[in-house]
């Protein structure tokens, strides 16, 4: 018995949707933005907020702005918690154009705006023996970076991209701008920063064989 033509069409549509989901290209509808996105900065062409691919481990996280808290824990003298608005009003903002390079082969150049990780950590008075920052996301994702890397490179914890607030799909409320590192270090939906002396800490992808250093000049798989 032949399959009815409309049913074939439905099955093909389902197959295409599944393939799109697996490839990370599903959801090409423009994101909701709270302003007008800029596409050029000081004569430099920028990518769009919509040029990213969705490849997070549990899908976009939708964090409630009024309930959100960012905690700083670990080897510090003063355990500290900030609300979203406290971070925006307490710390000096900085802007920087930085390119995110994903291990999947795509990249985006974005104007990021945020605060310096160094300024944030300093308020908690880290222990002199601290060497590492472990970042934790709302979906349970983790990764780490050397403390001196965040200081020497003026690393940002961003709350804006291309002059608009990060959409939930791009990491609201905060995404780490881990310049010169592969994209899996650019953790989104940051909820906690642990100050540590564990230089061998392995986050989600690092524990699965990815490089702990994640330097763009080196292979992302294995150190």
C-alpha positions as CSV (number, residue, x, y, z in Angstrom):
1,X,0.0,0.0,0.0
2,X,1.4,3.4,-0.9
3,X,2.0,6.0,1.7
4,X,-0.4,9.0,1.2
5,X,1.4,12.1,-0.3
6,X,0.5,14.4,2.6
7,X,1.9,12.0,5.1
8,X,5.2,11.8,3.2
9,X,5.4,15.6,3.4
10,X,4.9,15.5,7.2
11,X,7.5,12.9,7.7
12,X,10.0,14.8,5.6
13,X,9.3,17.9,7.6
14,X,9.9,16.1,10.9
15,X,13.2,14.7,9.5
16,X,14.4,18.1,8.5
17,X,13.5,19.5,11.9
18,X,15.4,16.7,13.6
19,X,18.5,17.3,11.4
20,X,18.3,21.0,12.1
21,X,18.2,20.4,15.8
22,X,21.2,18.0,15.7
23,X,23.3,20.4,13.6
24,X,22.7,23.3,16.0
25,X,21.2,25.4,13.2
26,X,17.5,25.3,14.4
27,X,16.0,28.5,15.6
28,X,17.0,31.0,13.0
29,X,14.2,33.4,14.0
30,X,15.7,36.8,15.0
31,X,16.1,37.1,18.8
32,X,14.2,39.6,20.9
33,X,16.5,42.5,21.7
34,X,16.1,45.4,24.1
35,X,17.5,48.0,21.7
36,X,19.0,48.5,18.3
37,X,22.0,46.3,17.6
38,X,25.0,47.9,16.1
39,X,27.0,46.1,13.4
40,X,30.0,48.4,13.1
41,X,32.3,49.9,15.8
42,X,35.1,52.4,15.2
43,X,35.1,51.3,11.5
44,X,35.2,47.6,12.3
45,X,32.5,45.3,11.0
46,X,30.8,43.2,13.6
47,X,28.9,39.9,13.5
48,X,25.2,39.8,14.5
49,X,23.7,38.6,17.7
50,X,21.9,36.1,15.4
51,X,25.1,34.6,13.9
52,X,25.7,32.2,16.8
53,X,24.7,28.5,16.8
54,X,22.9,27.0,19.7
55,X,25.2,24.3,21.2
56,X,24.7,24.5,25.0
57,X,24.4,21.3,26.9
58,X,20.8,21.8,28.1
59,X,19.5,24.5,25.8
60,X,19.1,28.2,26.6
61,X,18.6,29.1,30.2
62,X,16.0,31.7,31.1
63,X,17.3,33.4,34.3
64,X,15.0,35.7,36.3
65,X,16.6,39.1,36.6
66,X,15.1,40.0,40.0
67,X,15.9,36.6,41.5
68,X,19.4,36.3,40.1
69,X,22.5,36.2,42.3
70,X,26.1,35.9,41.5
71,X,28.2,34.3,44.3
72,X,31.9,34.4,44.8
73,X,33.2,31.5,46.9
74,X,36.3,29.5,47.7
75,X,39.7,30.8,48.8
76,X,38.6,34.3,49.7
77,X,38.3,36.3,52.9
78,X,34.9,37.6,52.2
79,X,32.2,35.4,50.6
80,X,30.3,37.8,48.4
81,X,26.9,37.8,46.6
82,X,25.7,40.3,44.1
83,X,22.3,40.9,42.4
84,X,22.3,41.7,38.7
85,X,21.5,45.3,39.3
86,X,24.2,45.6,42.0
87,X,26.9,44.4,39.5
88,X,25.7,46.9,36.9
89,X,25.8,49.8,39.3
90,X,28.8,48.9,41.4
91,X,31.5,48.3,38.8
92,X,32.9,50.4,36.0
93,X,31.9,49.1,32.6
94,X,34.3,48.4,29.8
95,X,33.9,47.6,26.1
96,X,36.0,45.5,23.9
97,X,35.7,43.9,20.4
98,X,36.6,40.2,20.7
99,X,36.1,37.2,18.4
100,X,34.7,34.0,19.7
101,X,36.0,30.9,17.8
102,X,34.0,27.7,18.2
103,X,35.6,24.3,17.9
104,X,32.7,23.5,15.4
105,X,34.4,25.8,12.9
106,X,32.4,29.0,13.1
107,X,33.3,32.4,14.6
108,X,31.7,35.7,15.5
109,X,33.2,39.2,16.1
110,X,31.2,41.1,18.7
111,X,31.5,44.3,20.7
112,X,31.2,43.1,24.3
113,X,30.4,45.3,27.3
114,X,30.8,44.2,30.9
115,X,32.9,44.4,34.0
116,X,36.4,43.2,34.6
117,X,36.6,39.8,36.3
118,X,39.5,41.2,38.3
119,X,37.5,44.0,39.8
120,X,34.7,41.5,40.8
121,X,37.1,39.0,42.4
122,X,39.0,41.8,44.2
123,X,36.0,42.7,46.3
124,X,36.1,39.2,47.9
125,X,39.8,39.5,48.8
126,X,41.2,36.3,47.3
127,X,43.8,34.2,49.2
128,X,47.4,34.7,48.0
129,X,47.6,31.0,47.2
130,X,44.7,31.2,44.8
131,X,45.6,30.4,41.2
132,X,42.4,29.4,39.4
133,X,38.9,30.7,38.8
134,X,36.2,28.1,38.4
135,X,33.0,29.4,36.7
136,X,29.6,27.7,37.2
137,X,26.6,28.3,35.0
138,X,22.8,28.0,35.7
139,X,22.6,24.8,33.7
140,X,25.5,23.1,35.7
141,X,28.1,23.7,33.0
142,X,31.6,24.5,34.5
143,X,35.0,25.6,33.2
144,X,38.1,27.2,34.7
145,X,40.8,29.7,33.8
146,X,44.0,30.8,35.5
147,X,43.5,33.8,37.8
148,X,46.5,35.6,36.3
149,X,45.1,35.1,32.8
150,X,41.9,37.0,33.7
151,X,44.1,39.8,35.2
152,X,46.7,40.1,32.5
153,X,44.2,40.1,29.7
154,X,41.5,42.3,31.3
155,X,38.9,39.6,30.8
156,X,35.3,40.8,30.8
157,X,32.2,39.3,32.3
158,X,29.8,40.7,29.7
159,X,26.2,41.8,30.1
160,X,25.9,43.4,26.6
161,X,26.8,42.5,23.1
162,X,26.7,44.9,20.1
163,X,25.0,47.5,22.4
164,X,22.1,45.4,23.5
165,X,21.5,43.4,26.7
166,X,22.5,39.7,26.2
167,X,19.4,37.8,25.2
168,X,18.7,34.6,27.2
169,X,20.0,32.5,24.2
170,X,23.3,34.3,24.4
171,X,23.9,34.0,28.1
172,X,21.9,36.5,30.1
173,X,22.7,37.7,32.6
174,X,26.5,37.2,32.1
175,X,28.8,35.5,29.7
176,X,32.6,35.2,30.1
177,X,34.5,36.8,27.2
178,X,37.5,34.4,27.2
179,X,39.5,36.0,24.5
180,X,42.3,33.9,22.8
181,X,40.5,30.8,24.1
182,X,38.3,28.3,22.3
183,X,34.6,28.9,22.7
184,X,33.9,26.3,25.3
185,X,35.7,28.6,27.8
186,X,33.1,31.3,27.0
187,X,30.7,30.1,29.7
188,X,27.2,31.6,29.6
189,X,24.6,32.1,32.4
190,X,27.3,32.5,35.0
191,X,25.9,32.1,38.6
192,X,29.1,31.4,40.6
193,X,32.8,32.0,40.6
194,X,34.9,29.8,42.8
195,X,38.4,31.0,43.7
196,X,40.6,27.9,43.9
197,X,44.2,26.6,44.0
198,X,43.3,23.6,41.8
199,X,45.2,24.3,38.6
200,X,44.1,20.9,37.2
201,X,40.4,21.5,37.6
202,X,38.5,19.9,34.6
203,X,35.1,21.4,33.6
204,X,32.4,19.9,31.4
205,X,34.3,19.6,28.2
206,X,37.8,19.3,29.7
207,X,36.7,16.2,31.6
208,X,35.7,14.8,28.2
209,X,39.2,15.2,26.7
210,X,39.2,18.9,25.6
211,X,42.3,21.0,26.4
212,X,42.4,22.6,29.8
213,X,44.3,25.6,28.5
214,X,42.1,26.0,25.4
215,X,44.6,28.3,23.7
216,X,43.5,29.2,20.1
217,X,47.0,28.5,18.8
218,X,46.8,24.9,19.9
219,X,44.5,22.0,19.3
220,X,41.4,22.1,21.4
221,X,41.4,18.4,22.1
222,X,43.9,17.3,24.7
223,X,46.8,19.3,26.2
